[in-house]
Amino acid sequence: MFTNKRMKREASTIEAMLRIYCRHHHGAGKNLCAECDQLLEYAFARLKNCPFQEEKTTCWKCSVHCYTPGMRERIREVMRYVGPRMLLHRPLMGIMHILDGFRRPSPKNK
């Protein structure tokens, strides 16, 4: 689905965050519940169309807000809960996400 390493890592991070959130809030096992699966598919669609691609920073630092207000609030809720827990559940992924926040994006189409 994603071709470059940065976008693959971002997609993996979002998926891991949603799996942790869903397991803790919705009691999901290996599979996501329908609501979380819908949010994951939406997030993947947004990533696929991201103008920054390899130069992408974290979404909360991005100058382009591509999520609709409702979906943006849902993903923020997930990230608020999972963010601090990422270092326990997926430490390397959590550290890489923090480091990605220091990127200064330049749009691919410039």
Backbone atoms as SQL, in Angstrom:
CREATE TABLE atoms (id INTEGER PRIMARY KEY, chain TEXT, resi INTEGER, resn TEXT, atom TEXT, x REAL, y REAL, z REAL);
INSERT INTO atoms VALUES
  (1, 'A', 1, 'MET', 'N', 0.826, -1.193, 0.000),
  (2, 'A', 1, 'MET', 'CA', 0.000, 0.000, 0.000),
  (3, 'A', 1, 'MET', 'C', 0.873, 1.261, 0.000),
  (4, 'A', 2, 'PHE', 'N', 1.893, 1.297, 0.870),
  (5, 'A', 2, 'PHE', 'CA', 2.790, 2.449, 0.936),
  (6, 'A', 2, 'PHE', 'C', 4.147, 2.029, 0.396),
  (7, 'A', 3, 'THR', 'N', 4.784, 2.936, -0.331),
  (8, 'A', 3, 'THR', 'CA', 6.020, 2.567, -1.009),
  (9, 'A', 3, 'THR', 'C', 7.278, 3.004, -0.271),
  (10, 'A', 4, 'ASN', 'N', 7.270, 4.158, 0.392),
  (11, 'A', 4, 'ASN', 'CA', 8.497, 4.591, 1.051),
  (12, 'A', 4, 'ASN', 'C', 8.505, 4.214, 2.531),
  (13, 'A', 5, 'LYS', 'N', 9.711, 4.137, 3.092),
  (14, 'A', 5, 'LYS', 'CA', 9.878, 3.664, 4.471),
  (15, 'A', 5, 'LYS', 'C', 9.159, 4.548, 5.480),
  (16, 'A', 6, 'ARG', 'N', 9.203, 5.854, 5.271),
  (17, 'A', 6, 'ARG', 'CA', 8.584, 6.780, 6.230),
  (18, 'A', 6, 'ARG', 'C', 7.079, 6.546, 6.317),
  (19, 'A', 7, 'MET', 'N', 6.418, 6.403, 5.194),
  (20, 'A', 7, 'MET', 'CA', 4.967, 6.214, 5.193),
  (21, 'A', 7, 'MET', 'C', 4.598, 4.826, 5.708),
  (22, 'A', 8, 'LYS', 'N', 5.422, 3.826, 5.417),
  (23, 'A', 8, 'LYS', 'CA', 5.174, 2.484, 5.965),
  (24, 'A', 8, 'LYS', 'C', 5.255, 2.517, 7.485),
  (25, 'A', 9, 'ARG', 'N', 6.255, 3.236, 8.009),
  (26, 'A', 9, 'ARG', 'CA', 6.412, 3.341, 9.458),
  (27, 'A', 9, 'ARG', 'C', 5.240, 4.096, 10.079),
  (28, 'A', 10, 'GLU', 'N', 4.807, 5.165, 9.433),
  (29, 'A', 10, 'GLU', 'CA', 3.664, 5.939, 9.943),
  (30, 'A', 10, 'GLU', 'C', 2.402, 5.076, 9.959),
  (31, 'A', 11, 'ALA', 'N', 2.184, 4.312, 8.906),
  (32, 'A', 11, 'ALA', 'CA', 1.015, 3.431, 8.843),
  (33, 'A', 11, 'ALA', 'C', 1.088, 2.365, 9.937),
  (34, 'A', 12, 'SER', 'N', 2.264, 1.795, 10.149),
  (35, 'A', 12, 'SER', 'CA', 2.436, 0.789, 11.203),
  (36, 'A', 12, 'SER', 'C', 2.198, 1.386, 12.582),
  (37, 'A', 13, 'THR', 'N', 2.644, 2.616, 12.779),
  (38, 'A', 13, 'THR', 'CA', 2.457, 3.290, 14.066),
  (39, 'A', 13, 'THR', 'C', 0.981, 3.536, 14.336),
  (40, 'A', 14, 'ILE', 'N', 0.266, 4.037, 13.346),
  (41, 'A', 14, 'ILE', 'CA', -1.167, 4.292, 13.517),
  (42, 'A', 14, 'ILE', 'C', -1.904, 2.986, 13.799),
  (43, 'A', 15, 'GLU', 'N', -1.548, 1.945, 13.067),
  (44, 'A', 15, 'GLU', 'CA', -2.206, 0.658, 13.282),
  (45, 'A', 15, 'GLU', 'C', -1.924, 0.120, 14.684),
  (46, 'A', 16, 'ALA', 'N', -0.673, 0.225, 15.138),
  (47, 'A', 16, 'ALA', 'CA', -0.322, -0.245, 16.485),
  (48, 'A', 16, 'ALA', 'C', -1.077, 0.552, 17.545),
  (49, 'A', 17, 'MET', 'N', -1.161, 1.866, 17.352),
  (50, 'A', 17, 'MET', 'CA', -1.885, 2.709, 18.312),
  (51, 'A', 17, 'MET', 'C', -3.361, 2.322, 18.378),
  (52, 'A', 18, 'LEU', 'N', -3.958, 2.109, 17.230),
  (53, 'A', 18, 'LEU', 'CA', -5.373, 1.735, 17.210),
  (54, 'A', 18, 'LEU', 'C', -5.601, 0.355, 17.822),
  (55, 'A', 19, 'ARG', 'N', -4.675, -0.558, 17.614),
  (56, 'A', 19, 'ARG', 'CA', -4.824, -1.892, 18.210),
  (57, 'A', 19, 'ARG', 'C', -4.760, -1.818, 19.740),
  (58, 'A', 20, 'ILE', 'N', -3.839, -1.030, 20.271),
  (59, 'A', 20, 'ILE', 'CA', -3.739, -0.859, 21.725),
  (60, 'A', 20, 'ILE', 'C', -5.009, -0.209, 22.259),
  (61, 'A', 21, 'TYR', 'N', -5.443, 0.863, 21.611),
  (62, 'A', 21, 'TYR', 'CA', -6.643, 1.582, 22.047),
  (63, 'A', 21, 'TYR', 'C', -7.868, 0.671, 22.016),
  (64, 'A', 22, 'CYS', 'N', -8.046, -0.035, 20.928),
  (65, 'A', 22, 'CYS', 'CA', -9.220, -0.889, 20.751),
  (66, 'A', 22, 'CYS', 'C', -9.225, -2.030, 21.774),
  (67, 'A', 23, 'ARG', 'N', -8.069, -2.608, 22.006),
  (68, 'A', 23, 'ARG', 'CA', -7.972, -3.700, 22.981),
  (69, 'A', 23, 'ARG', 'C', -8.336, -3.204, 24.384),
  (70, 'A', 24, 'HIS', 'N', -7.893, -1.998, 24.740),
  (71, 'A', 24, 'HIS', 'CA', -8.142, -1.461, 26.079),
  (72, 'A', 24, 'HIS', 'C', -9.537, -0.869, 26.244),
  (73, 'A', 25, 'HIS', 'N', -10.121, -0.346, 25.171),
  (74, 'A', 25, 'HIS', 'CA', -11.424, 0.321, 25.280),
  (75, 'A', 25, 'HIS', 'C', -12.601, -0.503, 24.777),
  (76, 'A', 26, 'HIS', 'N', -12.364, -1.359, 23.817),
  (77, 'A', 26, 'HIS', 'CA', -13.464, -2.104, 23.213),
  (78, 'A', 26, 'HIS', 'C', -13.331, -3.611, 23.417),
  (79, 'A', 27, 'GLY', 'N', -12.305, -4.035, 24.127),
  (80, 'A', 27, 'GLY', 'CA', -12.120, -5.451, 24.414),
  (81, 'A', 27, 'GLY', 'C', -11.840, -6.306, 23.197),
  (82, 'A', 28, 'ALA', 'N', -11.334, -5.675, 22.150),
  (83, 'A', 28, 'ALA', 'CA', -11.058, -6.417, 20.917),
  (84, 'A', 28, 'ALA', 'C', -9.873, -7.352, 21.128),
  (85, 'A', 29, 'GLY', 'N', -9.911, -8.450, 20.452),
  (86, 'A', 29, 'GLY', 'CA', -8.804, -9.404, 20.504),
  (87, 'A', 29, 'GLY', 'C', -7.768, -9.038, 19.462),
  (88, 'A', 30, 'LYS', 'N', -7.508, -9.962, 18.539),
  (89, 'A', 30, 'LYS', 'CA', -6.516, -9.715, 17.493),
  (90, 'A', 30, 'LYS', 'C', -7.030, -8.757, 16.427),
  (91, 'A', 31, 'ASN', 'N', -8.328, -8.746, 16.212),
  (92, 'A', 31, 'ASN', 'CA', -8.907, -7.881, 15.183),
  (93, 'A', 31, 'ASN', 'C', -9.495, -6.626, 15.812),
  (94, 'A', 32, 'LEU', 'N', -9.494, -5.550, 15.047),
  (95, 'A', 32, 'LEU', 'CA', -10.099, -4.299, 15.501),
  (96, 'A', 32, 'LEU', 'C', -11.617, -4.400, 15.438),
  (97, 'A', 33, 'CYS', 'N', -12.284, -3.648, 16.300),
  (98, 'A', 33, 'CYS', 'CA', -13.740, -3.560, 16.203),
  (99, 'A', 33, 'CYS', 'C', -14.079, -2.760, 14.943),
  (100, 'A', 34, 'ALA', 'N', -15.332, -2.741, 14.551),
  (101, 'A', 34, 'ALA', 'CA', -15.748, -2.064, 13.313),
  (102, 'A', 34, 'ALA', 'C', -15.424, -0.573, 13.356),
  (103, 'A', 35, 'GLU', 'N', -15.640, 0.066, 14.500),
  (104, 'A', 35, 'GLU', 'CA', -15.392, 1.508, 14.633),
  (105, 'A', 35, 'GLU', 'C', -13.904, 1.827, 14.465),
  (106, 'A', 36, 'CYS', 'N', -13.052, 1.062, 15.119),
  (107, 'A', 36, 'CYS', 'CA', -11.608, 1.292, 15.018),
  (108, 'A', 36, 'CYS', 'C', -11.073, 0.913, 13.638),
  (109, 'A', 37, 'ASP', 'N', -11.638, -0.120, 13.031),
  (110, 'A', 37, 'ASP', 'CA', -11.234, -0.509, 11.683),
  (111, 'A', 37, 'ASP', 'C', -11.578, 0.596, 10.684),
  (112, 'A', 38, 'GLN', 'N', -12.736, 1.213, 10.869),
  (113, 'A', 38, 'GLN', 'CA', -13.137, 2.329, 10.004),
  (114, 'A', 38, 'GLN', 'C', -12.159, 3.496, 10.159),
  (115, 'A', 39, 'LEU', 'N', -11.765, 3.794, 11.389),
  (116, 'A', 39, 'LEU', 'CA', -10.815, 4.875, 11.639),
  (117, 'A', 39, 'LEU', 'C', -9.453, 4.552, 11.026),
  (118, 'A', 40, 'LEU', 'N', -9.025, 3.301, 11.110),
  (119, 'A', 40, 'LEU', 'CA', -7.748, 2.895, 10.518),
  (120, 'A', 40, 'LEU', 'C', -7.771, 3.057, 9.001),
  (121, 'A', 41, 'GLU', 'N', -8.834, 2.616, 8.365),
  (122, 'A', 41, 'GLU', 'CA', -8.947, 2.760, 6.909),
  (123, 'A', 41, 'GLU', 'C', -8.953, 4.236, 6.506),
  (124, 'A', 42, 'TYR', 'N', -9.628, 5.059, 7.288),
  (125, 'A', 42, 'TYR', 'CA', -9.660, 6.501, 7.026),
  (126, 'A', 42, 'TYR', 'C', -8.248, 7.088, 7.157),
  (127, 'A', 43, 'ALA', 'N', -7.533, 6.699, 8.214),
  (128, 'A', 43, 'ALA', 'CA', -6.173, 7.199, 8.429),
  (129, 'A', 43, 'ALA', 'C', -5.250, 6.768, 7.287),
  (130, 'A', 44, 'PHE', 'N', -5.373, 5.517, 6.838),
  (131, 'A', 44, 'PHE', 'CA', -4.559, 5.044, 5.716),
  (132, 'A', 44, 'PHE', 'C', -4.853, 5.843, 4.445),
  (133, 'A', 45, 'ALA', 'N', -6.121, 6.159, 4.209),
  (134, 'A', 45, 'ALA', 'CA', -6.489, 6.949, 3.026),
  (135, 'A', 45, 'ALA', 'C', -5.873, 8.342, 3.103),
  (136, 'A', 46, 'ARG', 'N', -5.859, 8.927, 4.291),
  (137, 'A', 46, 'ARG', 'CA', -5.265, 10.253, 4.467),
  (138, 'A', 46, 'ARG', 'C', -3.753, 10.184, 4.237),
  (139, 'A', 47, 'LEU', 'N', -3.113, 9.153, 4.766),
  (140, 'A', 47, 'LEU', 'CA', -1.668, 8.999, 4.572),
  (141, 'A', 47, 'LEU', 'C', -1.317, 8.829, 3.099),
  (142, 'A', 48, 'LYS', 'N', -2.123, 8.050, 2.410),
  (143, 'A', 48, 'LYS', 'CA', -1.870, 7.796, 0.987),
  (144, 'A', 48, 'LYS', 'C', -1.875, 9.094, 0.182),
  (145, 'A', 49, 'ASN', 'N', -2.693, 10.059, 0.593),
  (146, 'A', 49, 'ASN', 'CA', -2.805, 11.328, -0.124),
  (147, 'A', 49, 'ASN', 'C', -2.016, 12.461, 0.515),
  (148, 'A', 50, 'CYS', 'N', -1.166, 12.150, 1.475),
  (149, 'A', 50, 'CYS', 'CA', -0.394, 13.181, 2.172),
  (150, 'A', 50, 'CYS', 'C', 0.563, 13.875, 1.196),
  (151, 'A', 51, 'PRO', 'N', 0.541, 15.221, 1.146),
  (152, 'A', 51, 'PRO', 'CA', 1.425, 15.926, 0.216),
  (153, 'A', 51, 'PRO', 'C', 2.895, 15.881, 0.637),
  (154, 'A', 52, 'PHE', 'N', 3.183, 15.518, 1.879),
  (155, 'A', 52, 'PHE', 'CA', 4.558, 15.540, 2.381),
  (156, 'A', 52, 'PHE', 'C', 5.298, 14.217, 2.191),
  (157, 'A', 53, 'GLN', 'N', 4.578, 13.106, 2.186),
  (158, 'A', 53, 'GLN', 'CA', 5.135, 11.764, 1.992),
  (159, 'A', 53, 'GLN', 'C', 6.395, 11.528, 2.835),
  (160, 'A', 54, 'GLU', 'N', 7.545, 11.317, 2.213),
  (161, 'A', 54, 'GLU', 'CA', 8.778, 10.971, 2.933),
  (162, 'A', 54, 'GLU', 'C', 9.200, 12.060, 3.930),
  (163, 'A', 55, 'GLU', 'N', 8.837, 13.297, 3.668),
  (164, 'A', 55, 'GLU', 'CA', 9.208, 14.418, 4.541),
  (165, 'A', 55, 'GLU', 'C', 8.174, 14.691, 5.623),
  (166, 'A', 56, 'LYS', 'N', 7.198, 13.830, 5.763),
  (167, 'A', 56, 'LYS', 'CA', 6.082, 14.031, 6.681),
  (168, 'A', 56, 'LYS', 'C', 6.534, 14.141, 8.135),
  (169, 'A', 57, 'THR', 'N', 5.969, 15.118, 8.839),
  (170, 'A', 57, 'THR', 'CA', 6.135, 15.219, 10.282),
  (171, 'A', 57, 'THR', 'C', 4.972, 14.462, 10.918),
  (172, 'A', 58, 'THR', 'N', 4.803, 14.552, 12.217),
  (173, 'A', 58, 'THR', 'CA', 3.640, 13.922, 12.841),
  (174, 'A', 58, 'THR', 'C', 2.400, 14.746, 12.512),
  (175, 'A', 59, 'CYS', 'N', 1.250, 14.108, 12.490),
  (176, 'A', 59, 'CYS', 'CA', 0.018, 14.779, 12.074),
  (177, 'A', 59, 'CYS', 'C', -0.324, 15.992, 12.938),
  (178, 'A', 60, 'TRP', 'N', -0.078, 15.908, 14.238),
  (179, 'A', 60, 'TRP', 'CA', -0.475, 17.024, 15.098),
  (180, 'A', 60, 'TRP', 'C', 0.383, 18.255, 14.875),
  (181, 'A', 61, 'LYS', 'N', 1.555, 18.109, 14.242),
  (182, 'A', 61, 'LYS', 'CA', 2.408, 19.255, 13.929),
  (183, 'A', 61, 'LYS', 'C', 2.258, 19.712, 12.475),
  (184, 'A', 62, 'CYS', 'N', 1.418, 19.044, 11.728),
  (185, 'A', 62, 'CYS', 'CA', 1.279, 19.316, 10.302),
  (186, 'A', 62, 'CYS', 'C', 0.520, 20.617, 10.050),
  (187, 'A', 63, 'SER', 'N', 0.913, 21.317, 8.996),
  (188, 'A', 63, 'SER', 'CA', 0.234, 22.560, 8.620),
  (189, 'A', 63, 'SER', 'C', -1.025, 22.292, 7.798),
  (190, 'A', 64, 'VAL', 'N', -1.158, 21.086, 7.256),
  (191, 'A', 64, 'VAL', 'CA', -2.320, 20.703, 6.461),
  (192, 'A', 64, 'VAL', 'C', -3.155, 19.735, 7.286),
  (193, 'A', 65, 'HIS', 'N', -4.370, 20.146, 7.630),
  (194, 'A', 65, 'HIS', 'CA', -5.232, 19.268, 8.425),
  (195, 'A', 65, 'HIS', 'C', -6.210, 18.572, 7.491),
  (196, 'A', 66, 'CYS', 'N', -5.871, 17.348, 7.117),
  (197, 'A', 66, 'CYS', 'CA', -6.645, 16.626, 6.110),
  (198, 'A', 66, 'CYS', 'C', -7.779, 15.791, 6.697),
  (199, 'A', 67, 'TYR', 'N', -7.821, 15.637, 8.015),
  (200, 'A', 67, 'TYR', 'CA', -8.903, 14.882, 8.654),
  (201, 'A', 67, 'TYR', 'C', -10.135, 15.770, 8.795),
  (202, 'A', 68, 'THR', 'N', -11.318, 15.191, 8.624),
  (203, 'A', 68, 'THR', 'CA', -12.544, 15.936, 8.905),
  (204, 'A', 68, 'THR', 'C', -12.600, 16.157, 10.413),
  (205, 'A', 69, 'PRO', 'N', -13.310, 17.179, 10.879),
  (206, 'A', 69, 'PRO', 'CA', -13.331, 17.467, 12.323),
  (207, 'A', 69, 'PRO', 'C', -13.720, 16.267, 13.195),
  (208, 'A', 70, 'GLY', 'N', -14.712, 15.495, 12.792),
  (209, 'A', 70, 'GLY', 'CA', -15.135, 14.342, 13.584),
  (210, 'A', 70, 'GLY', 'C', -14.064, 13.267, 13.672),
  (211, 'A', 71, 'MET', 'N', -13.459, 12.954, 12.550),
  (212, 'A', 71, 'MET', 'CA', -12.401, 11.936, 12.523),
  (213, 'A', 71, 'MET', 'C', -11.145, 12.443, 13.230),
  (214, 'A', 72, 'ARG', 'N', -10.898, 13.724, 13.108),
  (215, 'A', 72, 'ARG', 'CA', -9.740, 14.317, 13.779),
  (216, 'A', 72, 'ARG', 'C', -9.876, 14.175, 15.293),
  (217, 'A', 73, 'GLU', 'N', -11.071, 14.411, 15.802),
  (218, 'A', 73, 'GLU', 'CA', -11.303, 14.272, 17.238),
  (219, 'A', 73, 'GLU', 'C', -11.148, 12.814, 17.672),
  (220, 'A', 74, 'ARG', 'N', -11.621, 11.892, 16.848),
  (221, 'A', 74, 'ARG', 'CA', -11.493, 10.463, 17.183),
  (222, 'A', 74, 'ARG', 'C', -10.028, 10.034, 17.236),
  (223, 'A', 75, 'ILE', 'N', -9.229, 10.460, 16.259),
  (224, 'A', 75, 'ILE', 'CA', -7.821, 10.054, 16.246),
  (225, 'A', 75, 'ILE', 'C', -7.065, 10.736, 17.376),
  (226, 'A', 76, 'ARG', 'N', -7.447, 11.956, 17.718),
  (227, 'A', 76, 'ARG', 'CA', -6.821, 12.637, 18.858),
  (228, 'A', 76, 'ARG', 'C', -7.095, 11.888, 20.154),
  (229, 'A', 77, 'GLU', 'N', -8.318, 11.406, 20.313),
  (230, 'A', 77, 'GLU', 'CA', -8.675, 10.635, 21.507),
  (231, 'A', 77, 'GLU', 'C', -7.794, 9.387, 21.616),
  (232, 'A', 78, 'VAL', 'N', -7.611, 8.716, 20.495),
  (233, 'A', 78, 'VAL', 'CA', -6.756, 7.525, 20.462),
  (234, 'A', 78, 'VAL', 'C', -5.329, 7.903, 20.845),
  (235, 'A', 79, 'MET', 'N', -4.802, 8.948, 20.242),
  (236, 'A', 79, 'MET', 'CA', -3.414, 9.334, 20.476),
  (237, 'A', 79, 'MET', 'C', -3.187, 9.850, 21.892),
  (238, 'A', 80, 'ARG', 'N', -4.171, 10.554, 22.446),
  (239, 'A', 80, 'ARG', 'CA', -4.042, 11.019, 23.835),
  (240, 'A', 80, 'ARG', 'C', -3.918, 9.834, 24.788),
  (241, 'A', 81, 'TYR', 'N', -4.686, 8.795, 24.524),
  (242, 'A', 81, 'TYR', 'CA', -4.652, 7.621, 25.388),
  (243, 'A', 81, 'TYR', 'C', -3.390, 6.781, 25.148),
  (244, 'A', 82, 'VAL', 'N', -3.097, 6.513, 23.899),
  (245, 'A', 82, 'VAL', 'CA', -2.030, 5.568, 23.561),
  (246, 'A', 82, 'VAL', 'C', -0.645, 6.201, 23.595),
  (247, 'A', 83, 'GLY', 'N', -0.545, 7.487, 23.296),
  (248, 'A', 83, 'GLY', 'CA', 0.762, 8.146, 23.227),
  (249, 'A', 83, 'GLY', 'C', 1.705, 7.782, 24.363),
  (250, 'A', 84, 'PRO', 'N', 1.308, 8.025, 25.615),
  (251, 'A', 84, 'PRO', 'CA', 2.200, 7.692, 26.730),
  (252, 'A', 84, 'PRO', 'C', 2.457, 6.187, 26.874),
  (253, 'A', 85, 'ARG', 'N', 1.540, 5.370, 26.409),
  (254, 'A', 85, 'ARG', 'CA', 1.658, 3.916, 26.545),
  (255, 'A', 85, 'ARG', 'C', 2.512, 3.285, 25.444),
  (256, 'A', 86, 'MET', 'N', 2.769, 4.032, 24.377),
  (257, 'A', 86, 'MET', 'CA', 3.564, 3.479, 23.275),
  (258, 'A', 86, 'MET', 'C', 4.960, 3.078, 23.744),
  (259, 'A', 87, 'LEU', 'N', 5.529, 3.838, 24.670),
  (260, 'A', 87, 'LEU', 'CA', 6.874, 3.515, 25.136),
  (261, 'A', 87, 'LEU', 'C', 6.905, 2.209, 25.921),
  (262, 'A', 88, 'LEU', 'N', 5.764, 1.797, 26.456),
  (263, 'A', 88, 'LEU', 'CA', 5.681, 0.511, 27.159),
  (264, 'A', 88, 'LEU', 'C', 5.394, -0.639, 26.196),
  (265, 'A', 89, 'HIS', 'N', 4.447, -0.418, 25.291),
  (266, 'A', 89, 'HIS', 'CA', 4.004, -1.480, 24.388),
  (267, 'A', 89, 'HIS', 'C', 4.903, -1.641, 23.160),
  (268, 'A', 90, 'ARG', 'N', 5.310, -0.534, 22.570),
  (269, 'A', 90, 'ARG', 'CA', 6.126, -0.550, 21.346),
  (270, 'A', 90, 'ARG', 'C', 7.198, 0.538, 21.468),
  (271, 'A', 91, 'PRO', 'N', 8.227, 0.335, 22.319),
  (272, 'A', 91, 'PRO', 'CA', 9.190, 1.403, 22.619),
  (273, 'A', 91, 'PRO', 'C', 9.906, 1.988, 21.397),
  (274, 'A', 92, 'LEU', 'N', 10.410, 1.156, 20.507),
  (275, 'A', 92, 'LEU', 'CA', 11.128, 1.678, 19.341),
  (276, 'A', 92, 'LEU', 'C', 10.196, 2.500, 18.456),
  (277, 'A', 93, 'MET', 'N', 9.004, 1.992, 18.240),
  (278, 'A', 93, 'MET', 'CA', 8.024, 2.704, 17.427),
  (279, 'A', 93, 'MET', 'C', 7.662, 4.043, 18.080),
  (280, 'A', 94, 'GLY', 'N', 7.516, 4.049, 19.388),
  (281, 'A', 94, 'GLY', 'CA', 7.197, 5.278, 20.115),
  (282, 'A', 94, 'GLY', 'C', 8.304, 6.307, 19.998),
  (283, 'A', 95, 'ILE', 'N', 9.551, 5.863, 20.131),
  (284, 'A', 95, 'ILE', 'CA', 10.693, 6.776, 20.016),
  (285, 'A', 95, 'ILE', 'C', 10.793, 7.326, 18.600),
  (286, 'A', 96, 'MET', 'N', 10.604, 6.480, 17.605),
  (287, 'A', 96, 'MET', 'CA', 10.658, 6.947, 16.212),
  (288, 'A', 96, 'MET', 'C', 9.565, 7.975, 15.941),
  (289, 'A', 97, 'HIS', 'N', 8.387, 7.771, 16.514),
  (290, 'A', 97, 'HIS', 'CA', 7.287, 8.724, 16.332),
  (291, 'A', 97, 'HIS', 'C', 7.648, 10.075, 16.959),
  (292, 'A', 98, 'ILE', 'N', 8.272, 10.045, 18.124),
  (293, 'A', 98, 'ILE', 'CA', 8.714, 11.288, 18.768),
  (294, 'A', 98, 'ILE', 'C', 9.738, 11.990, 17.884),
  (295, 'A', 99, 'LEU', 'N', 10.706, 11.247, 17.368),
  (296, 'A', 99, 'LEU', 'CA', 11.733, 11.835, 16.499),
  (297, 'A', 99, 'LEU', 'C', 11.127, 12.396, 15.214),
  (298, 'A', 100, 'ASP', 'N', 10.128, 11.719, 14.667),
  (299, 'A', 100, 'ASP', 'CA', 9.466, 12.217, 13.458),
  (300, 'A', 100, 'ASP', 'C', 8.814, 13.572, 13.702),
  (301, 'A', 101, 'GLY', 'N', 8.443, 13.848, 14.940),
  (302, 'A', 101, 'GLY', 'CA', 7.841, 15.133, 15.281),
  (303, 'A', 101, 'GLY', 'C', 8.796, 16.303, 15.116),
  (304, 'A', 102, 'PHE', 'N', 10.096, 16.032, 15.052),
  (305, 'A', 102, 'PHE', 'CA', 11.086, 17.094, 14.875),
  (306, 'A', 102, 'PHE', 'C', 11.335, 17.430, 13.402),
  (307, 'A', 103, 'ARG', 'N', 10.745, 16.668, 12.503),
  (308, 'A', 103, 'ARG', 'CA', 10.915, 16.934, 11.066),
  (309, 'A', 103, 'ARG', 'C', 10.280, 18.270, 10.692),
  (310, 'A', 104, 'ARG', 'N', 10.865, 18.915, 9.713),
  (311, 'A', 104, 'ARG', 'CA', 10.282, 20.130, 9.145),
  (312, 'A', 104, 'ARG', 'C', 9.872, 19.781, 7.720),
  (313, 'A', 105, 'PRO', 'N', 8.577, 19.637, 7.495),
  (314, 'A', 105, 'PRO', 'CA', 8.118, 19.160, 6.189),
  (315, 'A', 105, 'PRO', 'C', 8.245, 20.197, 5.078),
  (316, 'A', 106, 'SER', 'N', 8.509, 19.696, 3.891),
  (317, 'A', 106, 'SER', 'CA', 8.433, 20.513, 2.687),
  (318, 'A', 106, 'SER', 'C', 7.579, 19.710, 1.716),
  (319, 'A', 107, 'PRO', 'N', 6.461, 20.278, 1.235),
  (320, 'A', 107, 'PRO', 'CA', 5.553, 19.509, 0.379),
  (321, 'A', 107, 'PRO', 'C', 6.259, 18.914, -0.826),
  (322, 'A', 108, 'LYS', 'N', 5.859, 17.696, -1.161),
  (323, 'A', 108, 'LYS', 'CA', 6.444, 16.979, -2.292),
  (324, 'A', 108, 'LYS', 'C', 6.162, 17.706, -3.606),
  (325, 'A', 109, 'ASN', 'N', 5.026, 18.390, -3.666),
  (326, 'A', 109, 'ASN', 'CA', 4.637, 19.034, -4.918),
  (327, 'A', 109, 'ASN', 'C', 5.244, 20.417, -5.098),
  (328, 'A', 110, 'LYS', 'N', 6.125, 20.873, -4.226),
  (329, 'A', 110, 'LYS', 'CA', 6.769, 22.183, -4.391),
  (330, 'A', 110, 'LYS', 'C', 7.983, 22.076, -5.259);
